[in-house]
Amino acid sequence: GQNIDQPTEMTATEGAIVQINCTYQTSGFNGLFWYQQHAGEAPTFLSYNVLDGLEEKGRFSSFLSRSKGYSYLLLKELQMKDSASYLCAVRDRGGNNRKLIWGLGTSLAVNP
Amino acid sequence: DTGVSQNPRHKITKRGQNVTFRCDPISEHNRLYWYRQTLGQGPEFLTYFQNEAQLEKSRLLSDRFSAERPKGSFSTLEIQRTEQGDSAMYLCASSSARGTSPLHFGNGTRLTVT
């Protein structure tokens, strides 16, 4: 079956570093996305990985290991505004986003 | 480019009424998607358009739901004879035809059926 696992909740302190993990089991793989979603708002695109390794974009980095079916999102120098839900989504085949499989999201609380 | 725009932001309706939502995608994006999201869940795929053609519709979608994209630009999602279980956030997203293109979401329409 198709499945994506993420921790439900995480807590971290302002200025710290936090790593949000995502594991997936899908019939195929053609890319993994991370989205940020604040309460009551739409998801916002953060990063995309299709090859193994680390993609860095400012304070946010995303890592992928296809052989392990594993990704993580790394958030550095945490700010209060980073409190949000972080969604992992896998495109299981083709280049079309209608085949995205979504995790339930990890709710991150950043405390002062 | 002002991003994906959805209207209305909120809609409260009584059970049995029909509702229609509108989505204006990013202008150069030819792919448009409708999703539904409830609290604590990831987005659930509803339907997909490439230009004006509706290429896929989720099997989870009952025949009370219909979507159109008549000129390949804006899209509408109509729900007929609404039920309380239809209460959710309805998200529209668009993307380009590039393989790596992510979804760009609108701010959604929150539907409450009383």
Interface residues (C-beta under 8 A of the other chain):
Chain A: N30 G31 F33 G40 E41 A42 P43 T44 F45 Y48 V50 L87 A89 G95 N96 N97 R98 L100 W102 G103 L104 G105
Chain B: R31 Y33 G40 Q41 G42 P43 E44 F45 Y48 L55 E56 L91 A93 S95 R98 G99 T100 S101 P102 L103 H104 F105 G106 N107 G108 R110
